[in-house]
């Protein structure tokens, strides 16, 4: 008997594995679309996808985490440069599905407070 695996099924399985790994290794949780917020900074907006449940020394974080692309978009940077050169809170490396490539790639997640601080710094 041959079992056919569709690309959609493979992606769904891998996304579940990524979410489990992110929780186990980094205490990062995915946000379901129904519970996610629209985050706005200046004239740009993006949808919340991840949040941090780690303890950085002051209790559980509960802060939104943004991908490199999301942080760059909110800051108006569309180059490959690092959007947050010196984050105060540690970045989290997780493997994400990159729709432009169609494959799984490691990507840094930045805390929202670091993105906001970089935005304010650039405004001064």
C-alpha positions in Angstrom: 0.0 0.0 0.0 1.4 3.4 -1.0 0.7 6.5 1.1 0.6 9.8 -0.7 1.8 12.8 1.2 0.5 16.1 -0.1 2.6 19.2 0.1 -0.1 20.8 2.2 0.0 18.0 4.7 3.8 18.1 4.8 3.7 21.8 5.5 1.0 21.5 8.2 3.0 18.7 9.9 6.2 20.7 9.8 4.6 23.9 11.1 3.3 21.8 14.1 6.8 20.5 14.7 8.3 24.0 14.5 5.7 25.2 17.1 6.6 22.3 19.4 10.3 22.9 19.0 9.9 26.7 19.6 8.0 26.0 22.8 10.3 23.4 24.1 13.6 25.2 23.3 12.7 28.9 23.7 9.3 29.1 25.4 7.9 30.8 22.3 4.2 30.2 21.5 2.4 30.6 18.2 -0.7 32.9 18.1 -3.8 31.6 16.3 -5.2 34.0 13.8 -8.5 34.4 15.7 -6.6 35.5 18.8 -3.9 37.6 17.1 -3.9 41.4 17.1 -2.9 43.8 14.4 0.2 45.6 15.6 0.7 49.1 14.3 3.8 51.3 14.4 3.7 54.6 12.6 1.9 54.0 9.3 2.8 50.3 9.1 0.9 47.3 10.5 1.4 43.6 10.8 -0.4 40.7 12.4 0.8 39.1 15.7 2.1 35.6 15.1 4.3 34.7 18.0 4.7 35.6 21.7 7.3 35.0 24.4 6.6 33.0 27.5 10.2 33.0 28.7 11.4 34.5 32.0 14.0 37.1 31.3 14.5 37.8 35.1 11.3 39.7 35.8 8.6 37.0 35.4 7.0 35.7 32.3 7.5 38.0 29.3 4.2 37.7 27.4 5.6 40.1 24.8 4.9 39.8 21.1 7.7 38.5 18.9 8.2 39.8 15.4 10.1 38.1 12.5 12.9 39.8 10.7 10.5 40.7 7.8 7.8 42.1 10.1 10.3 44.2 12.1 11.9 45.5 8.8 8.4 46.3 7.4 7.4 48.2 10.6 10.6 50.2 10.5 10.4 50.9 6.8 13.5 48.9 6.0 13.3 46.5 3.1 16.9 45.6 2.8 18.6 42.5 4.3 20.1 44.6 7.0 19.4 43.7 10.6 16.5 45.8 11.7 17.5 45.7 15.4 21.3 45.9 15.7 21.4 45.9 19.5 18.3 44.3 21.0 17.9 44.6 24.8 16.1 41.3 25.0 17.6 38.1 23.4 16.4 37.3 19.9 15.0 33.8 19.3 16.0 31.7 16.3 13.3 29.5 15.1 12.7 27.7 11.8 9.9 29.2 9.7 8.3 28.5 6.4 9.4 31.3 4.0 6.7 31.7 1.4 9.0 33.5 -1.0 11.3 30.4 -1.2 8.8 27.7 -0.4 11.1 26.1 2.1 12.0 26.2 5.8 14.6 28.7 6.9 15.9 29.8 10.3 14.7 33.3 11.2 15.2 35.6 14.2 12.3 36.7 16.3 12.6 40.2 17.9 10.6 41.4 20.9 8.1 44.2 20.1 9.7 46.5 22.7 13.0 46.4 20.9 11.3 47.2 17.6 9.4 50.1 19.2 12.7 51.4 20.8 14.4 51.2 17.4 11.5 53.1 15.8 11.7 55.8 18.4 15.5 56.1 18.0 15.1 56.5 14.3 12.5 59.2 14.8 14.9 61.4 16.9 
